[in-house]
Structure formats: C-alpha cells, structure tokens
Amino acid sequence: MRRSAFDKLISWTGLALAALLVVAGGLASWAHFFIGDQVQSQLVAQRITMPEGDALTSLSDEDRDALEPFAGSQLDTGSEARAFADHYILAHMNASSGNRTYEEVSGEFMQLSDAEKASEAGQQVAALRQSLFMGNTLRGLLLNAYAFGTVGLIAGIAAIASFVGAVVLALLALLGLRHASSKEAELATI
C-alpha cells in the first residue's frame, strides 16, 4: 500500500469518527437540555422557596453554610434540591426525632400495644413516624432531582468533549488528506 493511500484511509476514517462524535455530541446536548428542563419544571411546580433569615438561625453552621447561597430563591436546580433535602429537611427530621430514623421510630410504634398506641404518648410516636415518613419521601424526590440534574450536567460536559474531539479529528483528517494530495503530486512529478 502506497503512503498516500494509507494517508487517505486514515484521514477518511478520522472524518467518519468526527461525524460520529458530532452525532454523539448532538445526542448528549439533547440529553443535557432535556434533563435540565425537566428537573427545573418539576421543581418549580413544587413552589418551594429556599429558607432565609430566621429559618436558618436554628440550624448548625454546616447546614446554614450549605443553604445561605440559595437563601430566598426559588428551588429550581438539582444543587438547590440537594441542599434543601440534606441541610434543611434532614436537619429538622433529626431535631424532631433525636437523630432517630423513620425505621427506628416506626419500629418503636409497631412494638406498642393497641392501648399504648391509643395513648397520648403513642399518638406522639405515630405523628413523629408520619412526619419522618413524609420527610423521607420528600427528601427522596428532591435527591432524585439532584441526581438527574447531575446526569444532565455530565451529558453537557460529554457534548462539549464530543464536539471538541470532532473538530480536532476533522482538522487532522483534512491535514492528512492535504498531505496525501501533496505526496501524490510529488510522485507524479518524478
């Protein structure tokens, strides 16, 4: 195989790969924008305003530091959803339950006799159990929004990398074709 034919083969393969990267970048871009739109529209529909002012004073320094950048804004991004779930809802769940989980409180309630469940103390455990269940459910939904938002961000990064790779491969392929043409012209003059 002559050198110019090999250069052409490699160059055309590079152009095909560049085209494949453009398609991959387009699909990754579509995923990025679709996921971002879905996460935002679903979170906006919940009409959650991030806590601010006095709502933050009872929290630990770590929780307050995580929430302050978003204070007073509408919860509409995955990172805000994570901060709200892990540093506001969870902080209140832990404060109300003495750092016990839903599973632990539910187990306590289930072990009570019917008479104990009907007592005032039993009703308080039942209310705490219900509150922890709802808190865990909301946290799970918000953390899913965070996870999908992160997947969308990764898809956006993959799209950029694909487009950059396509440009680099296309340039190298064009240089290879140019080199093959110059070698053919050089051989023709010999």
N, C-alpha and C positions, 0 to 999 in steps of 0.2 A: 504494500500500500504506500503510495507516494505521500510525502509530507503534507502537501496541500489538501489532499483528500482526507487525511486524518484531521487536519485543522478544521475542515468543513464539517466533518462528522461531529467533532467535539463542539463546535460552535452552534450547529443546529440543535444538538442535544441541550446545550445551555439555553438556547432560545425557548425550547419546549419546556424546560424546567422553569424558566422565567414566567412563561404563560401559566404554568401550573401554580406558581407562587402568587400570581395576580388573582387567580380564581380562589385560592386558599385565603388570601388577604381579603377578598370581597366577602367570602362567607364569614370569616372571623369578624369583619366590620359589621356585617348584618347582625351577627350574634351579639356583639357589643352594644349596638344601638337598641336592638330588640329587648335585651335583658335590662338595660338601663331604663328604658321607657316603662317596662312592666313593673320593675321594682319601684320606680318613682310613682307611677299612677296608683299602685296598690297601697303604698304608704301614705300618699296624700289623701286617699279616700278615708283613711282612719282618723284624720284631723287631729293628730297628736302634736301638741306644742311642747317643745323641749323645756324642761324646768329651768327656772331662773330665780334669782333673788332669794327670798326666804325658803323656797322649796329646796335650795341647795345647802342651806346652813346646817341642817341636821345630819348631813352626810359626812362620811370620812373624807380626809384630804384627797385620797386616791380617787374616790368616786366623784368628788367635786371637780377635781382637775380634769377628769375624763369628760365631764358634762359641760363645763364652762365654755369651751369653744363653740358649742352649739346653742347656748342659752337663749331662750326666747324665740328660736327659729322653728319653722315647721319641720317635723320629722319627715324627710323625703329622700334620704340616701341610706345605703346599707351601713355606712360607718356610724351614722346617727342612730340607726336601729340597734346596732350592737352596743353603743354607749348607753342608750336608754334601757336596753334589756339587762346588761351586765352591771350597770352602775346606778340605776335608779330603781327598776322593778326588783331586782335581786336584793339590793340593799334594804328595801322596805320589807321584802319577804323575810329576810334574815332577822331584821329588827323585830318583826311581829311574832316570829316563831322561835326566837332564841337560837338562831342558826340551825334549826332542825329542818329537814327536807319534807316535802309532801309525803314521801314514802314513810318516813318516821311518824309523822303526825297521823297519817291515815292508819298506820298500824296500831297506834295508841287508841284511836277511835274504834277500830274494829274489835279490839280486845275488851272494850267496855260492855257491860251487860246492858240489856234493854233499859233497865231502871237508871243505870248510870248515864246512858245516852240521853235520856229524857231530863236529867237534872240540869241545873244551870251550868255547872262545870262541863258536863258532857256536851251541852249546846255550844259552849265556847270552843271546845275542841272541834266540833263539827263545823262551826263558822270558820275557824282557822284552817281546817282541812279544805274547805271550799275556796277560801281566799288563796291558799297556796296552789290549788289546782288551777284556778283561773290565772294566777301569776305565771305558773309554769307554761300554760298554754300560750299566753301572750308572748312570753319570752321565746318560746319555740318558734312562733310565727315570725317574730322580729329577727331572730337569728337566722332563719331560713332566708329572709330578705337580705341580710348581710352576706350570707354565703353565695346567693345568686348574684348579688352585686359584685362580689369579688370575682366570680366566674366571668362576669361581663367585663370587668377591668382586665383580666387575663386575656380574654378574647381580643380586646382592643390593643393590648401590647403585642399579641401574636399577629394581628393585622398589620401593625406598623412594621414588625420584623419581616413579615412576608413581602410587603411592598418594597422595603429597602433591599431585601435579598433579590427580588425580581429585577430591580433597577441595576444592581451590581452584576447579576448574571447576564442581563441583556447587554450591558456595556462590554463585558468581557467577551460575549459571543460576537458582537459586532466587531470588536477589535480582532478576534480570531478570524472572522470572515475577511476582514481587510487584509490581514496577514496572509491568508491563503491566496487571495487575489494577487497580492504583490509577488508571492513566490511563483505563481503560475505565469505572471508576466515576465518575471526574471528568467524562468526556464524557457519561455517562448523565444527570448532573445538569444539564447545560447545556441 
